[in-house]
Amino acid sequence: MKQLFFVAVGIVIGFAVAHQVANTRGGARFFADVNARTKAFADAVADGYKSRDAELRTDA
């Protein structure tokens, strides 16, 4: 139970630090870059899934 408490405290501290960093000019650029890369990756995965799904449906 003690470990769970420390994990929760660590998460809260992490969010607080990330919020403070995001308020800086460099932090905002960093998080914008991370968001763009994450969106590009998610879009690539979704496109691959849709492509494979269409391929499997035409073979069935």
Secondary structure, DSSP 8 states (H G I E B T S, - for coil): -HHHHHHHHHHHHHHHHHHHHHTSHHHHHHHHHHHHHHHHHHHHHHHHHHHHHHHHHHH-
